[in-house]
Each structure stands twice: as structure tokens, then as C-alpha cells.
Amino acid sequence: MAVYRSRDALAGPLGLDRLAALALPFTRVGRRGYRPAGVDALLHRLAHELRERIRERDRALVENQRIKDALHI
């Protein structure tokens, strides 16, 4: 698995907990940047969607194992 590498706050693996708690730094006064509320909303949405995908994958793995076990009877 590839790991995103950076020299700033995003260094290292970005799991669900880090994604939900991540706070991007503000731009300096007078410089353009993203609105913090918009960035926070996006990060929370990404964390929610990733959490749902992980649940779906886990359910599929359990169902897959159940079917394999049933076929080996």
C-alpha cells in the first residue's frame, strides 16, 4: 500500500481517526486559501464515506467466508 508522504501535517498514513481530526493550517493574512469550514466539511464527509466503504467490505468478507464454508460441506 502506498503511503502519502509530505513535510507538513499530512505526513504518514491517513486513517479514519486522523482524517476526522485533521485541521489544515490557515493561510497567512492577505493570501488566498480555502475556507476552513469547507475543508472541515469535506474531511468529515470523506471520513464518513470511507467508514461506510470499510463496513461494506467487512460485510462482504463475512458473507464470502459464509458461502465458502457452506460449499465445503
HUHU-V259276 format. One record per helix or strand. SS is the DSSP state (h for helix, s for strand). FROM is the first residue (numbers start at 0). TO is the last residue. If there is no record, write none. Layout:
BEGIN
ss=SS from=FROM to=TO
ss=SS from=FROM to=TO
END
This chain:
BEGIN
ss=h from=15 to=20
ss=h from=35 to=70
END
